């Protein structure tokens, strides 16, 4: 199944570095330039006073990042109905929205351990984060 505007490794030219990760037992990748920051796995808050939780089953909780509450979604739940395990390599990738540079969203995944050239993804699907974020936040195109 192709998710989030995935591109197969065969269709990708050498456009730059990617961040490869595992979710639901499969490997995926994001262009490294699309990732604002990577944080270690943190204890997420279930509630925040300033915002209602997103209405999506993959919503994992709120992360306080630089004093701002950021919604975090579990890619294991999104791609395969299994929660991301708490591992030393589990990380939260932070993305800034394209249409609103003040809005951040976190995506939780396991085994974020390497960067690769796009031509070297070895079967990992290259994802477009903005398409995934729109789906998670219930936004229509």
Residue pairs with C-beta under 8 A, 6 or more apart in sequence:
2 125
3 78
3 79
3 125
3 127
3 132
4 127
4 128
4 129
4 131
4 132
4 135
5 127
5 128
5 131
5 132
6 28
6 125
6 126
6 127
6 128
7 125
7 126
8 125
8 126
9 118
9 119
9 121
9 122
9 123
9 124
9 125
9 126
12 118
12 119
12 121
12 126
13 118
13 119
14 117
14 118
14 119
15 31
15 118
16 31
16 32
16 33
16 117
16 118
17 31
17 32
17 33
17 115
17 116
17 117
17 118
18 29
18 30
18 31
18 32
18 115
18 116
18 117
18 118
18 121
18 124
18 126
19 29
19 30
19 31
19 32
19 35
19 38
19 93
19 112
19 115
20 27
20 28
20 29
20 112
20 113
20 114
20 115
20 116
20 121
20 124
21 27
21 28
21 29
21 30
21 75
21 91
21 93
21 109
21 110
21 111
21 112
21 113
22 28
22 109
22 110
22 111
23 75
23 76
23 78
23 79
23 80
23 84
23 109
23 110
24 75
24 76
24 78
24 79
24 80
24 81
24 82
25 80
25 82
26 79
26 80
26 124
26 125
27 121
27 122
27 123
27 124
27 125
28 75
28 79
28 109
28 124
28 125
28 126
28 127
29 116
29 118
29 121
29 124
29 125
29 126
29 127
30 93
30 126
30 127
30 129
31 118
31 126
32 115
34 95
34 128
34 129
34 130
35 93
35 94
35 95
35 129
36 94
36 95
36 96
36 104
37 65
37 93
37 94
38 91
38 92
38 93
38 94
38 112
39 63
39 65
39 91
39 92
39 94
39 106
40 91
40 92
41 86
41 87
41 90
41 91
41 92
41 108
42 63
42 92
44 60
44 61
44 62
44 63
44 72
45 61
45 62
45 63
45 64
45 69
46 53
46 61
46 62
47 53
47 62
48 62
48 69
50 69
51 62
51 69
51 71
53 59
53 62
53 71
54 71
54 73
54 136
54 137
54 138
55 138
56 73
56 136
56 137
56 138
57 77
58 73
58 74
58 75
58 77
58 78
58 136
59 71
59 72
59 73
59 74
59 136
60 72
60 73
60 74
60 77
60 84
60 108
61 72
62 69
62 70
62 71
62 72
63 69
63 70
63 72
63 92
63 106
64 70
65 94
65 104
65 106
68 104
70 94
70 104
70 105
70 106
71 105
71 106
71 137
72 92
72 105
72 106
72 107
72 108
73 105
73 106
73 107
73 108
73 136
74 83
74 84
74 108
75 84
75 107
75 108
75 109
76 82
76 83
76 84
76 85
76 108
76 109
76 110
77 83
77 84
78 132
78 136
84 90
84 108
84 109
84 110
85 110
87 110
87 111
89 110
89 111
89 112
89 113
90 108
90 109
90 110
90 111
90 112
91 108
91 109
91 112
92 106
92 107
92 108
93 106
93 107
93 109
93 112
94 104
94 105
94 106
95 104
95 105
95 106
95 107
95 129
95 130
95 133
96 103
96 104
97 103
97 104
97 105
97 130
97 133
98 130
105 133
105 136
105 137
107 129
107 132
116 122
116 124
118 126
133 139
134 140
134 141
